[in-house]
Amino acid sequence: MPRPSAQPAASSGTLRFSVLGPLTVHRDDRALPLGPLKQRVVLATLLGAANSPVSVDALTDAVWQEEPPRTARKNLQVYVSALRALLGDDGPDRPRLTHTGAGYVLRVAGDELDLLRFRALVRAAEGESARPAARLLRQALDLWQGPPLGDDLRQSPRLAEEAERLELHRLTAYEGWAEAELELGGAPAVAEGLRGLVERHPLRERLRSAWMCALSGSGRQAEALAAYDDYRQLLARELGLEPGGAMAARYRTILAGDDRTGTGAAPRPRPVRPPAALPPDLVDLTGQGEELRHLTGLLEDGDAGRVALLSGPAGAGKTALAVRAAHLLGDRFPDGRICVGLRDADGRTRPLPAVLAELGERAGRPGPSGPEAWREWLAEHRVLVVLDDVPDERAVRPLLPCGGRGRVLLTARGQLGGLAPVHRIPVPPLGTAESVQLLAGLVGQGRVRADREAALRIVRACGGSPLAVRVSGMRLAVLRHLPLREFADRLTDPAGALDELTSGDVSVRRWLAPGWEALPEEWGRDAGRLAAGTGEGPFGLSEAAEALGCDERHAVRVVEALIDAGVVTSPCGEVTAHAAQYELPHLIRMYARGSGLGTPVLT
């Protein structure tokens, strides 16, 4: 059992939290004792997501690098209790650290946490002219007291990733400050301010370009040209690439001595504003309100991360949720919102050149474009790009931003575990009431009220899949003569249920087929065995091992591989690994059972 530092603190006095350097908490001028390392890891993780819930799973991953102990949940409760006593309340009837259904929330005001102040200043600088932008960004950078979170907390891989993200945000702010300061004629200050950063981040092109401009604007043209040559050789040696077009153009300008501004700096880019290129929003989108709020909050927050992932099985409603978020965030992304699918009509992975060509066309920049040019454009524009139905990491990795202003939202059946850092949001199945609401909107409230029992049987047979409920409603809306009770009977017949989930050219079976076909043959057999050997609802590791005909050590590897592929889900997220529960989504279970234990035969 841990021995936390749990000195009660009165709620009076002003709290100041700091993560932009060593983790510290001050009440007025007094530093608070934050306790042992694991307790500080909990606090740092909560501060990294201040005012948003952090699940028990996320805290467990942050605290324990290896497999967590059986007492992990109890230990976390001890750490949280100690932090509550230490921090006190945020005001009358406003506990500072609370537990919600989604996890623990640490309430922090905007002026209490240096990270929140940093984000607010960076956001305030966006769109400003050079002078106020330089002033605001300088204030933001002055908040930093050293490497974020300190060395001890970076022992946690989760916090090490968070610290790396914060460092990238700091670099982006430095780049923005440098460009604004160069416009104001401050080349000498920029040249000295960026030297150390360029040495630590030699491949960061925007940073190197600003440094070259500053050297040139300070009358140090030879050093500016040498900086370019060093970068060109490093890029060729490390990555086999040539500098981007903007960087090469800057070099030619300096070489020609064409310094019209006297600073060596070009005005900050004025983005082209392409129109929104999104599918229509579903007017009857039902449920998943918590996930939508979480997603829009992440995308609105300029420092929360540049890539978010909606994951869930086929038919879970990931695309509809992503499109709704993109429509809601029109004001946040004035340079455009783009949605492009990464599979073709037959479910095959689209070639990268074809995807890049469509992205370029939708972004208003048609013509040949490689990944480097795409990422450069993405960095310079406040644009939201939805990459839909990502088959695997390789298909999307060249398209992801390395920094800058653009944001990318992915949808995928699997977890895309090879991508980092990515904010992952699982899309859960609809509840029964939400499914009935969606069905009633399609077939009519009166028809559902007339036979609510049959409506409940229909939505339960759809297993919480918005796609299946929607297809059922579309079919019943056409077949007005078909009683709900008769259709419910058809859906409860395992032999023909999937064949009933068809309306016009929309077929649940065809929707499921590409993901199943993409599975390695062995995984398809394993999923079939799980479907045949476990019952509806969650199952444990021992049941999985029995169904697979292997020991639990091998079974957990199989189940985790299927989780990563989006075939199996883990519905009970707040349990320790020793009591893990898994589930085959209802439609996948039906498909797998119909396919036998081997490679499926599709009809």
C-alpha positions as CSV (number, residue, x, y, z in Angstrom):
1,M,0.0,0.0,0.0
2,P,1.4,3.4,-0.9
3,R,2.3,6.0,1.7
4,P,1.1,9.3,0.1
5,S,1.8,12.7,1.4
6,A,-1.6,13.8,2.6
7,Q,-1.3,16.9,4.6
8,P,-4.7,18.6,4.7
9,A,-4.7,22.1,3.3
10,A,-7.2,24.8,3.9
11,S,-9.1,26.0,0.9
12,S,-8.1,29.7,1.5
13,G,-5.2,31.1,-0.4
14,T,-4.4,31.2,-4.1
15,L,-3.1,28.1,-5.8
16,R,-0.6,28.2,-8.6
17,F,0.2,25.0,-10.6
18,S,3.2,24.7,-12.9
19,V,4.0,22.0,-15.4
20,L,6.1,24.2,-17.9
21,G,9.2,23.1,-16.0
22,P,9.4,21.0,-12.8
23,L,6.0,20.1,-11.4
24,T,5.2,22.5,-8.6
25,V,2.1,23.7,-6.7
26,H,2.2,26.9,-4.6
27,R,-0.4,28.2,-2.2
28,D,0.3,31.9,-2.1
29,D,4.1,31.9,-1.8
30,R,4.4,28.5,-0.1
31,A,5.4,25.4,-2.1
32,L,3.1,22.4,-1.3
33,P,4.7,19.0,-0.7
34,L,3.4,16.8,-3.5
35,G,4.3,13.4,-2.1
36,P,5.9,10.3,-3.6
37,L,6.6,9.8,-7.3
38,K,3.4,7.9,-8.1
39,Q,1.2,10.5,-6.5
40,R,3.0,13.2,-8.5
41,V,2.4,11.2,-11.7
42,V,-1.3,11.2,-10.9
43,L,-1.3,14.9,-10.3
44,A,0.7,15.7,-13.5
45,T,-1.6,13.5,-15.6
46,L,-4.7,15.3,-14.2
47,L,-3.1,18.7,-14.8
48,G,-2.3,17.7,-18.4
49,A,-6.0,17.3,-19.0
50,A,-7.2,20.0,-16.6
51,N,-11.0,20.4,-16.4
52,S,-11.5,17.2,-18.5
53,P,-12.1,13.7,-17.1
54,V,-9.1,11.3,-17.0
55,S,-10.1,7.6,-16.9
56,V,-8.8,5.2,-14.4
57,D,-7.3,3.3,-17.3
58,A,-5.3,6.4,-18.3
59,L,-4.1,7.0,-14.8
60,T,-3.1,3.3,-14.4
61,D,-1.1,3.5,-17.6
62,A,0.7,6.6,-16.4
63,V,1.6,5.3,-13.0
64,W,2.6,1.8,-13.7
65,Q,5.1,1.2,-16.6
66,E,4.8,-2.5,-16.3
67,E,1.7,-4.6,-15.6
68,P,-0.3,-2.9,-12.8
69,P,-0.6,-4.6,-9.4
70,R,-3.9,-6.1,-8.3
71,T,-4.3,-3.2,-5.9
72,A,-3.9,-0.6,-8.6
73,R,-7.4,0.8,-8.3
74,K,-7.2,1.0,-4.5
75,N,-3.7,2.6,-4.7
76,L,-5.1,5.3,-7.1
77,Q,-7.9,6.0,-4.7
78,V,-5.3,6.6,-2.0
79,Y,-3.3,9.0,-4.2
80,V,-6.4,10.9,-5.2
81,S,-7.6,11.1,-1.6
82,A,-4.2,12.6,-0.6
83,L,-4.4,15.1,-3.4
84,R,-7.9,16.2,-2.4
85,A,-6.7,16.8,1.1
86,L,-3.6,18.7,-0.1
87,L,-5.4,20.9,-2.6
88,G,-8.6,21.6,-0.8
89,D,-11.8,22.8,-2.6
90,D,-12.2,25.3,-5.4
91,G,-15.0,27.1,-3.4
92,P,-18.1,26.3,-1.5
93,D,-19.7,23.2,-2.8
94,R,-17.1,23.0,-5.6
95,P,-14.6,20.2,-4.9
96,R,-11.4,20.8,-6.8
97,L,-10.9,17.1,-7.6
98,T,-14.0,15.1,-8.4
99,H,-14.9,11.7,-9.9
100,T,-17.4,11.5,-12.8
101,G,-18.6,8.5,-14.8
102,A,-15.8,9.2,-17.3
103,G,-13.0,9.5,-14.7
104,Y,-11.4,12.0,-12.4
105,V,-11.5,15.8,-13.1
106,L,-9.2,18.3,-11.6
107,R,-10.8,21.8,-11.7
108,V,-8.3,24.5,-12.5
109,A,-8.9,28.2,-13.4
110,G,-7.2,29.7,-16.4
111,D,-4.9,31.8,-14.3
112,E,-4.0,29.0,-11.9
113,L,-2.1,26.8,-14.3
114,D,0.8,28.0,-16.4
115,L,-0.1,25.6,-19.2
116,L,-3.6,27.1,-19.5
117,R,-2.1,30.6,-19.5
118,F,0.4,29.6,-22.2
119,R,-2.4,28.2,-24.4
120,A,-4.6,31.3,-23.9
121,L,-1.7,33.6,-24.9
122,V,-0.9,31.6,-28.0
123,R,-4.5,31.6,-29.1
124,A,-4.7,35.3,-28.5
125,A,-1.7,35.8,-30.8
126,E,-3.4,34.0,-33.7
127,G,-4.5,36.3,-36.4
128,E,-3.0,39.4,-34.8
129,S,-0.6,41.7,-36.6
130,A,3.1,41.4,-36.0
131,R,3.5,43.7,-32.9
132,P,0.7,42.3,-30.7
133,A,1.5,38.8,-31.8
134,A,5.2,39.2,-30.9
135,R,4.3,40.6,-27.5
136,L,1.7,37.9,-26.7
137,L,4.0,35.0,-27.8
138,R,6.9,36.5,-25.8
139,Q,4.7,36.5,-22.7
140,A,3.7,32.9,-23.4
141,L,7.4,31.8,-23.8
142,D,8.4,33.6,-20.6
143,L,6.2,31.2,-18.6
144,W,8.6,28.3,-19.3
145,Q,10.9,27.4,-16.4
146,G,12.8,24.5,-18.1
147,P,12.0,21.1,-19.6
148,P,8.3,20.4,-18.9
149,L,7.4,18.1,-15.9
150,G,11.1,17.6,-15.0
151,D,13.2,14.5,-15.4
152,D,11.7,12.3,-12.7
153,L,8.1,12.4,-14.1
154,R,9.3,11.4,-17.5
155,Q,10.0,8.0,-16.2
156,S,6.3,7.5,-17.0
157,P,6.0,6.8,-20.7
158,R,2.6,8.5,-20.8
159,L,4.1,11.7,-19.2
160,A,7.2,11.5,-21.4
161,E,4.9,11.7,-24.5
162,E,3.0,14.6,-22.9
163,A,6.3,16.4,-22.2
164,E,7.3,15.8,-25.8
165,R,4.0,17.3,-27.0
166,L,4.5,20.4,-24.8
167,E,8.0,20.9,-26.1
168,L,6.6,20.9,-29.7
169,H,4.0,23.5,-28.7
170,R,6.8,25.6,-27.2
171,L,8.8,25.3,-30.5
172,T,5.7,26.3,-32.5
173,A,5.3,29.4,-30.3
174,Y,9.0,30.3,-30.7
175,E,8.6,30.0,-34.5
176,G,5.6,32.3,-34.5
177,W,7.4,34.8,-32.2
178,A,10.5,34.8,-34.5
179,E,8.4,35.4,-37.6
180,A,6.5,38.3,-36.0
181,E,9.7,39.8,-34.5
182,L,11.4,39.6,-37.9
183,E,8.6,41.6,-39.4
184,L,9.2,44.3,-36.8
185,G,13.0,44.5,-37.6
186,G,14.2,42.5,-34.6
187,A,16.6,40.2,-36.6
188,P,19.5,40.4,-34.1
189,A,17.4,39.3,-31.1
190,V,15.9,36.4,-33.1
191,A,19.3,35.3,-34.4
192,E,20.5,34.9,-30.8
193,G,17.3,33.5,-29.4
194,L,17.0,30.7,-31.9
195,R,20.6,29.5,-32.1
196,G,20.2,26.9,-29.2
197,L,16.9,25.7,-30.5
198,V,18.2,25.1,-34.0
199,E,21.0,23.1,-32.5
200,R,18.6,20.9,-30.5
201,H,16.1,20.6,-33.4
202,P,18.2,20.7,-36.5
203,L,15.6,19.1,-38.8
204,R,12.8,21.6,-38.0
205,E,12.5,23.5,-41.2
206,R,10.3,26.4,-40.1
207,L,12.7,27.1,-37.2
208,R,15.8,26.9,-39.5
209,S,14.2,29.2,-42.0
210,A,13.5,31.9,-39.4
211,W,17.0,31.6,-38.1
212,M,18.4,32.0,-41.7
213,C,16.2,35.1,-42.1
214,A,17.5,36.5,-38.8
215,L,21.1,35.9,-39.7
216,S,20.7,37.6,-43.1
217,G,18.7,40.5,-41.6
218,S,21.6,41.0,-39.1
219,G,24.1,41.4,-41.9
220,R,25.4,37.9,-41.5
221,Q,24.7,36.6,-44.9
222,A,27.5,34.1,-45.1
223,E,26.3,32.4,-41.8
224,A,22.7,32.3,-43.2
225,L,23.9,30.5,-46.4
226,A,26.0,28.1,-44.3
227,A,23.0,27.4,-42.1
228,Y,21.1,26.4,-45.3
229,D,23.9,24.2,-46.6
230,D,24.2,22.4,-43.2
231,Y,20.5,21.8,-43.3
232,R,20.5,20.5,-46.9
233,Q,23.3,18.0,-46.1
234,L,21.7,16.8,-42.9
235,L,18.4,16.3,-44.6
236,A,20.0,14.3,-47.4
237,R,22.1,12.2,-45.0
238,E,19.3,11.5,-42.4
239,L,16.2,11.3,-44.6
240,G,17.3,11.2,-48.2
241,L,15.3,14.3,-48.9
242,E,15.9,17.8,-50.3
243,P,14.7,21.0,-48.6
244,G,11.1,22.1,-49.3
245,G,10.2,24.7,-51.9
246,A,9.8,27.5,-49.4
247,M,13.1,26.8,-47.8
248,A,14.9,26.7,-51.2
249,A,13.2,30.0,-52.2
250,R,14.4,31.6,-49.0
251,Y,18.0,30.4,-49.8
252,R,17.8,31.9,-53.3
253,T,16.6,35.2,-51.9
254,I,19.4,35.4,-49.4
255,L,22.0,34.3,-52.0
256,A,20.8,37.1,-54.4
257,G,20.9,39.7,-51.6
258,D,17.2,40.6,-52.4
259,D,16.4,42.0,-49.0
260,R,13.6,44.5,-49.6
261,T,12.4,44.7,-46.1
262,G,15.9,45.1,-44.5
263,T,15.2,42.2,-42.2
264,G,15.5,39.2,-44.4
265,A,12.0,38.2,-43.4
266,A,9.0,37.6,-45.7
267,P,5.5,38.5,-44.4
268,R,3.8,35.7,-42.6
269,P,1.8,33.6,-45.0
270,R,-1.7,34.6,-45.8
271,P,-3.6,31.4,-46.2
272,V,-5.9,30.5,-49.1
273,R,-9.3,29.7,-47.7
274,P,-10.8,26.7,-49.5
275,P,-14.5,26.0,-49.0
276,A,-15.6,23.2,-46.6
277,A,-15.4,19.8,-48.3
278,L,-17.5,17.7,-46.0
279,P,-20.2,15.2,-46.4
280,P,-23.6,16.4,-45.2
281,D,-24.3,16.3,-41.5
282,L,-26.8,13.7,-40.3
283,V,-29.8,15.7,-38.9
284,D,-30.9,12.6,-36.8
285,L,-27.5,11.8,-35.3
286,T,-28.4,10.2,-32.0
287,G,-26.4,9.6,-28.8
288,Q,-22.6,9.8,-28.3
289,G,-23.0,13.3,-26.9
290,E,-20.1,12.8,-24.4
291,E,-17.8,11.7,-27.1
292,L,-18.8,14.6,-29.3
293,R,-18.1,17.1,-26.4
294,H,-14.7,15.5,-25.7
295,L,-13.8,15.5,-29.4
296,T,-14.7,19.1,-30.1
297,G,-12.9,20.2,-26.9
298,L,-9.8,18.5,-28.1
299,L,-9.9,20.0,-31.6
300,E,-10.8,23.5,-30.3
301,D,-7.8,23.4,-28.0
302,G,-4.8,24.6,-30.1
303,D,-2.4,22.8,-27.7
304,A,-4.2,19.6,-27.0
305,G,-2.6,17.7,-29.8
306,R,-2.8,17.7,-33.6
307,V,-4.2,14.2,-34.2
308,A,-7.4,12.7,-32.7
309,L,-8.7,9.2,-33.4
310,L,-12.3,7.9,-33.3
311,S,-12.1,4.1,-33.0
312,G,-14.7,1.5,-33.0
313,P,-16.1,-1.5,-35.0
314,A,-17.7,-1.1,-38.4
315,G,-21.1,0.6,-38.2
316,A,-20.4,2.3,-34.8
317,G,-21.0,5.8,-36.2
318,K,-17.4,7.0,-36.2
319,T,-17.7,8.9,-39.6
320,A,-21.0,10.5,-38.6
321,L,-19.5,11.7,-35.3
322,A,-16.4,13.0,-37.1
323,V,-18.5,14.9,-39.7
324,R,-20.7,16.4,-37.0
325,A,-17.7,17.7,-35.1
326,A,-16.2,19.1,-38.3
327,H,-19.5,21.0,-39.1
328,L,-19.7,22.4,-35.6
329,L,-16.1,23.7,-35.7
330,G,-16.4,25.9,-38.8
331,D,-15.4,29.0,-36.9
332,R,-12.4,27.3,-35.3
333,F,-10.9,26.3,-38.7
334,P,-11.4,29.2,-41.1
335,D,-8.9,27.9,-43.7
336,G,-11.1,24.9,-44.4
337,R,-12.5,21.5,-43.4
338,I,-11.8,18.5,-45.6
339,C,-12.9,14.9,-45.5
340,V,-11.2,12.2,-47.5
341,G,-11.7,8.4,-47.3
342,L,-8.7,6.1,-47.2
343,R,-10.4,3.0,-48.7
344,D,-12.0,2.6,-52.1
345,A,-15.5,1.4,-52.8
346,D,-14.4,-2.2,-52.5
347,G,-12.8,-1.6,-49.1
348,R,-9.2,-1.7,-50.4
349,T,-6.5,0.7,-49.2
350,R,-6.2,3.6,-51.6
351,P,-2.7,4.4,-53.0
352,L,-1.0,7.3,-51.3
353,P,-0.7,9.4,-54.5
354,A,-4.5,9.2,-55.1
355,V,-5.2,10.3,-51.6
356,L,-2.7,13.2,-51.9
357,A,-4.3,14.2,-55.2
358,E,-7.7,14.4,-53.6
359,L,-6.5,16.2,-50.6
360,G,-4.8,18.8,-52.9
361,E,-7.9,19.2,-54.9
362,R,-10.1,19.7,-51.9
363,A,-7.6,22.1,-50.4
364,G,-7.7,24.2,-53.5
365,R,-4.1,23.4,-54.6
366,P,-4.4,20.8,-57.4
367,G,-1.4,19.4,-59.1
368,P,1.4,17.0,-58.1
369,S,2.2,17.0,-54.4
370,G,4.3,14.7,-52.2
371,P,3.9,14.1,-48.5
372,E,6.5,16.8,-47.6
373,A,4.6,19.5,-49.5
374,W,1.3,18.3,-48.0
375,R,2.6,18.5,-44.4
376,E,4.1,22.0,-45.1
377,W,0.7,23.2,-46.3
378,L,-1.0,21.6,-43.4
379,A,1.4,23.3,-40.9
380,E,0.7,26.7,-42.4
381,H,-3.1,26.6,-42.5
382,R,-5.7,26.4,-39.8
383,V,-7.5,23.5,-41.4
384,L,-9.3,20.4,-40.1
385,V,-8.7,17.3,-42.1
386,V,-10.8,14.2,-41.5
387,L,-9.1,11.0,-42.8
388,D,-11.9,8.5,-42.8
389,D,-11.8,4.7,-42.4
390,V,-8.0,4.4,-42.0
391,P,-7.0,0.8,-42.6
392,D,-3.6,0.8,-40.9
393,E,-0.8,3.1,-39.7
394,R,1.2,2.9,-43.0
395,A,-1.7,4.3,-45.0
396,V,-1.9,7.5,-42.9
397,R,1.5,8.1,-41.3
398,P,2.8,10.2,-44.3
399,L,-0.2,12.5,-44.0
400,L,0.0,13.5,-40.4
401,P,1.2,16.9,-39.3
402,C,4.6,17.4,-37.7
403,G,3.7,20.7,-36.3
404,G,2.0,23.9,-37.1
405,R,-1.7,25.0,-37.3
406,G,-3.5,22.1,-39.0
407,R,-5.4,19.4,-37.1
408,V,-6.2,15.9,-38.3
409,L,-9.1,13.7,-37.2
410,L,-8.9,10.0,-38.0
411,T,-11.6,7.3,-37.9
412,A,-10.6,3.7,-37.8
413,R,-11.9,0.3,-36.8
414,G,-8.6,-0.5,-35.1
415,Q,-6.6,1.4,-32.5
416,L,-3.7,2.3,-34.8
417,G,-1.3,1.5,-31.9
418,G,1.8,2.4,-34.0
419,L,0.8,6.1,-34.1
420,A,1.9,8.5,-31.4
421,P,1.1,10.9,-30.0
422,V,-2.6,10.5,-30.8
423,H,-5.7,11.3,-28.7
424,R,-7.8,8.1,-28.9
425,I,-11.6,8.3,-28.3
426,P,-13.5,5.0,-28.5
427,V,-17.0,5.2,-29.9
428,P,-19.4,3.1,-27.8
429,P,-22.5,1.4,-29.0
430,L,-25.8,3.2,-28.7
431,G,-27.9,2.6,-25.6
432,T,-31.3,1.0,-25.9
433,A,-33.2,4.3,-25.5
434,E,-31.0,6.0,-28.0
435,S,-31.5,3.2,-30.5
436,V,-35.3,3.3,-30.1
437,Q,-35.2,7.1,-30.6
438,L,-33.2,6.7,-33.9
439,L,-35.6,3.9,-35.1
440,A,-38.7,6.0,-34.3
441,G,-37.3,9.0,-36.2
442,L,-37.1,6.8,-39.3
443,V,-40.3,4.7,-39.1
444,G,-42.5,7.1,-37.2
445,Q,-43.2,7.6,-33.5
446,G,-46.7,6.2,-33.8
447,R,-45.5,2.9,-35.3
448,V,-43.0,2.4,-32.5
449,R,-45.6,3.3,-29.8
450,A,-48.0,0.8,-31.3
451,D,-45.6,-2.1,-30.7
452,R,-42.8,-0.9,-28.4
453,E,-41.9,-4.5,-27.4
454,A,-41.1,-5.3,-31.1
455,A,-39.1,-2.1,-31.5
456,L,-37.0,-3.1,-28.4
457,R,-36.4,-6.5,-30.0
458,I,-35.3,-4.9,-33.2
459,V,-32.8,-2.5,-31.6
460,R,-31.4,-5.2,-29.3
461,A,-30.8,-7.4,-32.4
462,C,-28.9,-4.5,-33.9
463,G,-26.5,-4.6,-30.9
464,G,-26.2,-0.8,-30.5
465,S,-24.9,-0.3,-34.0
466,P,-26.2,3.0,-35.4
467,L,-25.7,1.6,-38.9
468,A,-27.8,-1.5,-38.2
469,V,-30.6,0.5,-36.6
470,R,-30.5,3.0,-39.4
471,V,-30.7,0.3,-42.1
472,S,-33.6,-1.4,-40.2
473,G,-35.5,1.9,-40.0
474,M,-34.8,2.6,-43.7
475,R,-36.1,-0.8,-44.7
476,L,-39.2,-0.5,-42.5
477,A,-39.9,3.0,-43.8
478,V,-40.2,1.5,-47.3
479,L,-42.0,-1.7,-46.3
480,R,-44.9,0.0,-44.6
481,H,-46.9,-3.2,-44.7
482,L,-44.4,-5.1,-42.7
483,P,-45.3,-5.3,-38.9
484,L,-42.4,-4.5,-36.6
485,R,-43.0,-7.8,-34.8
486,E,-42.4,-9.9,-38.0
487,F,-39.2,-7.9,-38.8
488,A,-38.0,-8.5,-35.2
489,D,-38.6,-12.2,-35.6
490,R,-36.5,-12.2,-38.8
491,L,-33.6,-10.4,-37.0
492,T,-33.6,-12.8,-34.1
493,D,-33.0,-15.7,-36.5
494,P,-29.2,-16.1,-36.5
495,A,-29.1,-17.8,-39.9
496,G,-30.7,-14.8,-41.8
497,A,-30.3,-11.7,-39.6
498,L,-27.5,-10.1,-41.6
499,D,-29.4,-10.7,-44.8
500,E,-32.3,-8.7,-43.4
501,L,-30.1,-5.7,-42.6
502,T,-30.2,-4.4,-46.2
503,S,-32.0,-1.4,-47.6
504,G,-31.5,-0.5,-51.3
505,D,-27.8,-0.4,-51.9
506,V,-26.9,-0.2,-48.2
507,S,-26.0,-3.5,-46.7
508,V,-24.5,-4.2,-43.3
509,R,-22.9,-7.4,-44.5
510,R,-21.1,-5.6,-47.3
511,W,-20.1,-2.9,-44.7
512,L,-18.5,-5.5,-42.5
513,A,-16.9,-7.6,-45.2
514,P,-13.8,-5.4,-46.0
515,G,-12.6,-5.2,-42.4
516,W,-13.1,-9.0,-42.0
517,E,-11.3,-9.8,-45.3
518,A,-8.4,-7.6,-44.3
519,L,-7.7,-9.7,-41.2
520,P,-4.9,-12.2,-41.3
521,E,-6.3,-15.7,-41.9
522,E,-5.3,-16.8,-38.4
523,W,-7.1,-13.8,-36.7
524,G,-10.2,-14.6,-38.7
525,R,-10.2,-18.2,-37.4
526,D,-9.6,-16.9,-33.8
527,A,-12.5,-14.4,-34.1
528,G,-14.7,-17.2,-35.3
529,R,-13.7,-19.4,-32.4
530,L,-14.5,-16.6,-29.9
531,A,-17.8,-16.0,-31.5
532,A,-18.7,-19.7,-31.4
533,G,-17.3,-20.3,-27.9
534,T,-18.5,-17.3,-25.9
535,G,-21.9,-16.0,-25.2
536,E,-23.4,-12.6,-25.9
537,G,-22.0,-9.8,-23.7
538,P,-18.6,-9.5,-22.0
539,F,-16.4,-12.5,-21.5
540,G,-13.2,-13.0,-19.4
541,L,-9.8,-14.3,-20.2
542,S,-10.5,-17.8,-19.0
543,E,-13.5,-18.0,-21.3
544,A,-11.4,-16.7,-24.2
545,A,-8.7,-19.3,-23.6
546,E,-11.3,-22.1,-23.5
547,A,-12.9,-20.9,-26.8
548,L,-9.5,-20.6,-28.5
549,G,-8.3,-23.9,-27.1
550,C,-5.1,-22.5,-25.6
551,D,-3.6,-21.3,-22.3
552,E,-4.4,-17.8,-21.0
553,R,-1.0,-16.4,-21.8
554,H,-1.5,-17.1,-25.5
555,A,-5.2,-16.1,-25.3
556,V,-4.4,-12.6,-24.0
557,R,-2.1,-12.0,-27.0
558,V,-4.8,-13.1,-29.4
559,V,-7.4,-11.0,-27.8
560,E,-5.2,-7.9,-27.6
561,A,-4.3,-8.3,-31.3
562,L,-8.0,-8.4,-32.1
563,I,-8.6,-5.3,-30.0
564,D,-5.9,-3.5,-32.0
565,A,-7.6,-4.7,-35.2
566,G,-11.0,-3.4,-34.0
567,V,-12.6,-6.8,-33.8
568,V,-12.8,-7.1,-30.0
569,T,-13.7,-4.3,-27.6
570,S,-13.0,-3.9,-23.9
571,P,-16.2,-2.5,-22.5
572,C,-15.2,-2.4,-18.9
573,G,-12.4,0.1,-19.0
574,E,-12.1,0.8,-15.3
575,V,-10.8,-2.7,-14.1
576,T,-7.4,-4.0,-13.6
577,A,-5.7,-6.2,-16.1
578,H,-6.3,-9.2,-13.8
579,A,-10.1,-8.8,-14.1
580,A,-10.3,-7.6,-17.7
581,Q,-13.5,-8.1,-19.7
582,Y,-13.8,-8.3,-23.4
583,E,-16.6,-8.3,-25.9
584,L,-17.3,-9.1,-29.5
585,P,-19.6,-6.4,-31.0
586,H,-22.9,-7.9,-31.8
587,L,-22.7,-7.5,-35.6
588,I,-19.1,-8.9,-35.7
589,R,-20.2,-11.9,-33.7
590,M,-23.0,-12.6,-36.1
591,Y,-20.7,-12.2,-39.1
592,A,-18.0,-14.4,-37.5
593,R,-20.5,-17.2,-36.6
594,G,-21.8,-17.1,-40.2
595,S,-18.2,-17.5,-41.4
596,G,-17.3,-20.6,-39.5
597,L,-13.9,-21.0,-37.8
598,G,-11.9,-20.4,-40.9
599,T,-11.5,-17.7,-43.5
600,P,-15.0,-16.3,-44.1
601,V,-17.0,-17.1,-47.3
602,L,-18.8,-14.0,-48.3
603,T,-22.1,-14.0,-50.1
